[in-house]
Amino acid sequence: MLVVNRFRVPLESGEAFRADLATARDVLAACTGYVGGEIGRNVDDPELWVLTTRWENVGSYRRALSSYDAKLRAWPVLVGALEEPSAYEDAEPGTTLNTWSPRSLG
């Protein structure tokens, strides 16, 4: 699965943010199920940053976010992500897509 977290960061805070985002990525990279990830900055809007990570499955991603180290060192950065859906399933031709259903009944 693919996770895309986008951030809006003022230009003057960019270098510090890049270091913090690298720390968050490194923390997640140490978790079971992490496949890879990149940090990027938009070429047309340099205040727009992205952290993309790839995971074996959604469970690995969710467990990584609940780890103590992630809560301590990654969450302070991740909570600043733009509020939008961020987790994507593999949708390459030939894959079976997830069937949407409510996650809770209440």
N, C-alpha and C positions, 0 to 999 in steps of 0.2 A: 504494500500500500504506500501511497505517497501523501505526505503532509506538507502543506504550503502555508507558512505564516508570513504575512506581510506587515510591515511597520512603517509609520510615517515619523521621521526623525529630522529635526532641524539641522541644517548644514553644519552649524558650529558644534553640534554634538556627535557628528558622524564618526569620527575616529574612536571616541570612547565607546560609542554604541557598537562599532565593529568588534572591538575587543570583548565586550560583554556578550555579544551574539556568538562569537567564537567559543567562549567559555560555555555557554548554554549548549552549543552543538557538541562540544567535547564531552560534556556530562551525559548527554543523550547517547553519544557514540559508545560510551562504556556500558550501555545497557544491553541485555540479551534481546536479540531480535533486530537490532539496528543493522541496516544494510549499507547505508551511505547518506551523505548530505552535503549541501553546498550553501554558501552565503553569497548573496548577490545584491547589487544596487542597480536601480533602473537607470538606463543610459539617457533617457529623456527627462526624468524627474529625479534628480539625485537625492531628494529627501525620502524616496521610497525604497525600502530595503526588503529583502526576502530571505527567509531561512527555509530551505526545502530539505526534508529528510525522507528516507525510504526505510520501510519496515517489513519484516517477514509477514506480519499480520496485524490486525487492529488490536488484538490483545497485547502483543509485545509493546506497541506504542502506548497504550493506556497504562500498562504496568510501569513503563519507563517514567511516565509523567508522575506516577504516584511514589516513586522511589524517594528516599530521604534526601539524597544528593540533588535530585532534580528540584525538589521543593525548596531546598536551600540555595542552589546556585543557578538553576535554569528558570524557574518560575518568575523571579524578579524581572527578567527580560521578557519572557513569553507573555506575561499578563498585559504587556503593552502592544500586543498584536492587534491589527485592525479587526473589528468584530465582524467576522464572516466565516462561513464554513471552511474548514481547513483540511479535513481528511478525505482522501480520494481513493477509491478502489481501482485496481487494475482493470482497464476496459479495452485492452487490446483485442483485436478480432480473435474469436475462438475461446475467449474466457467466458465463464458463467458470471453474469452480473448479480449482485446482491438484490434481493427482493425487498423493497421498502416496506416497513411496518413500524408502528409506534414502538418506542423502546420501553414504554411502561403503560400500564393499564389503569392509571388512576389519576 
